[in-house]
């Protein structure tokens, strides 16, 4: 995994522990294959290896108004929404949204994979306009982590 991402995760973990917040666990190996199968079934594409690397370190993260969804709902650990549950909610209203995999959100942005174009994007939560395109998932995760660390 990208060294910058690991450093940012470490800083966020330090902040969470400083305020006695629970730090989300990593996904366990027993759940990983089941998750990969369900991801492919729900979205019609294989899960990005970089997302697997992320959830093996910290399975979802909700900090400072930004979220990266977990592999499954984490009700007992800071109520982090799971990627499947989040995608069901996002896709309820708009048929076009079925072309996205939602990885996270913030107050103003939603972080997605545009499946037909194979592009990771930040889109406006309110207008659906593309705010930023990323070259890969790691770049998008780093962007989200930077949002989390802004005060």
Residue, then its C-alpha position, 0 to 999 in steps of 0.5 A: x500500500x502507498x506509504x502516504x496512505x499508511x502515514x495518513x491512516x496512522x495520524x487518524x488512528x492517533x487522533x481517534x485514540x487521543x479522544x478514546x474513539x474506537x479504531x475500526x478493526x481490519x477485515x478478517x481473512x475469513x470474511x475477505x473471500x465472501x466480500x470479494x464474491x459479493x462485490x463482484x455479484x453486486x457491481x459486476x466488476x472485481x474489487x480493486x486490490x487497493x481497496x482490499x489492501x485498505x480494508x486489511x489495515x482499517x475496515x472503513x473510516x469515518x473522521x472529520x466529516x468524511x467517510x470511506x465505507x467498510x466491507x460491511x456495516x460496523x454498528x458497534x464500531x463508530x457506526x461505519x456504513x458498509x459499502x453494500x449498504x451505502x450503495x443501496x441507499x445511493x442507488x435508490x433514487x436515480x437510475x444513472x447512479x447504478x453505473x457507480x460504485x460508491x466508496x465514500x462521501x463527505x459533506x459536499x462530495x461523493x467518491x465513486x468508481x464510474x464503472x463504464x468509464x473505469x474512472x475514480x471520481x469525486x462528484x458533487x453530492x448535490x448536483x452530480x457534477x464531476x469535481x475531480x477525477x483520479x488516476x486510481x483508487x489509491x489517489x482517491x483514498x489519499x484525497x479523502x484522507x487529506x480531507x479527514x485531516x483538515x481541521 
